[in-house]
Amino acid sequence: MSRTYSTAKLSLAIWFSALAFGAQQMSAANATYVVGTCKGGTHFSTIQSALDASPAPNTVEVCPGQYAEQVTITKPVTLEGIAASNGDLAQIILPNNFAINATLRDVDGDLLPAVAQVYVNNVSGGAVNLKNLEVNGEGFGMNSTYFVGIFYEASSGTIDQVITSFQTGADTGATVVSGFGMFIQGGSSKPSVTVENSSIHDFNVGGIYAVGVTTAPDLKVTIENNNFSTPHSNTALTVEQGTDPTVSGNIVNGGFFGINVDASTGSITGNTVLGSSVGIALTADGASVKSNKIFNTIDDGIYVGSELSLKTSVIEDNTIMTVIQPGSLDVTGTGIELSCDKVASGHVKSNTLMDSLYGYADAPAGFTGSNTYAGVVTPVTTCANNAPSEKASLAARVKSLGQLRVQ
């Protein structure tokens, strides 16, 4: 028997079919999964199983608790710790069977096998956002290894209100461990990563280390309003070659270098550095260093690397107070070390230098700079007859820390 259908009924059937398909697609695109049982929804017992589920989640909410796993992220997602039952700590810790799962790339292009607790691996098509999590590295017992709390490789996203801690191996007696709170690496996709409102502490090489894979910037990185805490043997924050950094509003407590800048562009503004051997090290011409407050350093408030010619970088409106060696009865250090470099007119100016032996050391002949001095024994010392800088050993220290060798 033949059948006929009215045009109106056929159109209505097609419309309902399209609506149902669209709803299914929308549901998949906006899937939210819950790790744990603290709230209703689609539940998973591990973070990795939620990330790997189908349809792929848009958001993974992590209930308070400890999660012993290495997490690998390969698709855009928001991974967020949530509050429940008067708890708010979603903590990622090392599993007993942790293993090398990633490869870092240093500034020389060398590939370095590493253990990463959270690995954001070459994600395209969207951002990976981490929020309200702690990544704790206690229990790391592998000798002669690179160890990273959070590793973004050629991936964009935002890290907000995240804690990284104890990427050291110290609690197990592990030796020759190079530990980083966060390692952010560029790539041909030119990713953009923001780290904000976070706490990075107890690492033994670097708090945040950002590096491109080419000398031309292939990583845009914004690091703002974070807190770093570190002993004197390492560097709290490094922005290397190949990055376009914006570093602002951070508080850095300790470190041999508080902030180490080897980028050919960018801005380092409005940060507070306390108790470092060197507050800010500028080892490439390009980035501006403005309006930072640097207190109680040991060697230099700001160190400008040797054999530079400052044509682009501007060092301006910084306040540097009290540069003194521990145990000394009087001030011993330098506000700003210029390392006998050539400095373009007007590029180092309007800084306030207080309570140090030298205001500027190893300045080029004729340097003045319209600065404010208070309690400084000698405002400016200059390089005589192009003599090498007194800080050659410090320059070597900058270079060695920038090469990411296992410590």
PyMOL commands that set and color helices and strands:
alter all, ss='L'
color gray80, all
select helices_A, chain A and resi 7-29+47-52+170-172+392-401
alter helices_A, ss='H'
color red, helices_A
select strands_A, chain A and resi 32-35+42-44+59-62+65-68+71-73+77-81+90-93+102-105+111-121+128-136+145-153+157-167+177-185+192-196+199-203+206-211+219-224+227-230+235-239+243-248+251-254+257-261+267-269+272-274+278-282+288-290+293-297+300-304+309-310+315-316+319-323+334-337+342-343+348-349+352-363+372-382
alter strands_A, ss='S'
color yellow, strands_A
deselect
rebuild
show_as cartoon
